[in-house]
């Protein structure tokens, strides 16, 4: 059984320490109350011993959208059943499998026990609980509907996780096949082609232009060579140069993309890319409508909801459009008209938002728009997958065919000379 240490005030007015056993932190508190101590600082000694390992695990762990969805759903179910918030957090922290989320829940539970609001404590863990999450929890606390808000958060996170999984599953096939194609191409170029090149050199004759081009690539990729008849020890650093160049390009791109100008420029390009640009736009529309509708339905003010949507938008073009529309809305303009000026959302989404504003049910209309475009994204992802499968087969066939053609062309040339 875990041991707890409590600092309590004795009859003489001086602090003293009490060490005792208890099942949970909440049980330790109840035990102190039964002993006549209403206020005390309690420390879990077993937690203190494992604190270093928990800190290390939490630093390496990542809290996924699925983790947050499961936590929200369980929290809502227990809170709706009448279990006290402290007890809910105590149970959830005990059974949480993610060390990073577990550590945060333990600290949040301690803050709540000291009388702090749940949303205020969650904001201290911004790397786990987003601005969207904290704002909705705060609105649920103010309105007394925290269980309903947590259920909406769970639904929102589950939909988001489902959409992300669909896109990841669609890209996993071309990524895997593309990687295999590159490995096969490099293997045949580096190991197979030089063998035939040596045979052709012994036979004599001039290699065809395409074969010579492939041989040049092979020599570049084979890396350092030290010919026995070369006293200077000639070296070829082709592979090293290629790898270093790719790494430098990736680092420069990542740093530039982190800047506002770089992110805006690349996000504009992403929206114009055929097929993928339409998919990015539909995903952004679905995400905006789902988040905005959930926030307004939970009682978050419209301007605050738009600020949150601006911050969580993945595409900088969409984020800038929302930020610019906030100024117009503050002046009394309609949301649909303000967003429509920047032409980042499809006309149908704007029209349905306008109808929602006119009828006073914008949250319901936004949810319908989100459902529609999430279905559109799902169908687009399926169509993209079915299109990429034959395309990747053609790419692999072309890469392998290029190697084989470069090997057979000299053979045809030699046969012509013999004939």
Secondary structure, 3 states (H helix, E strand, C coil): CCEEEEEEECCCCCEEEEEEECCCHHHHHHHHHHCCCCCCEEEEHHHHHCHHHHHHHHHHCCCCHHHHHHHHHHHHHHHHCCCCHHHHHHHHHHHCCCHHHHHHHHHHHHHHHCCCCHHHHHHCCCCCCCHHHHHHHHHHHHHCCHHHHHHHHHHHHHHHHHHHHHHHHHHHHHHHHHHHHHHHHHHHHHHHHHHHHHHHHHHCCCCCHHHHHHHHHHHHHCCCCCCCCCCCCCCCCHHHHHHHHHHHHHHHHHHHHHCHHHHHHHHHHHHHCCCHHHHHHHHHHHHHHHHHHHHHHCCCCHHHHHHHHHHHCCCHHHHHHHHHHHHHHHCCCCHHHHHHCCCCCCHHHHHHHHHHHHHCCHHHHHHHHHHHHHHHHHHHHHHHHHHHHHHHHHHHHHHHHHHHHHHHHHHHHHHHHHC
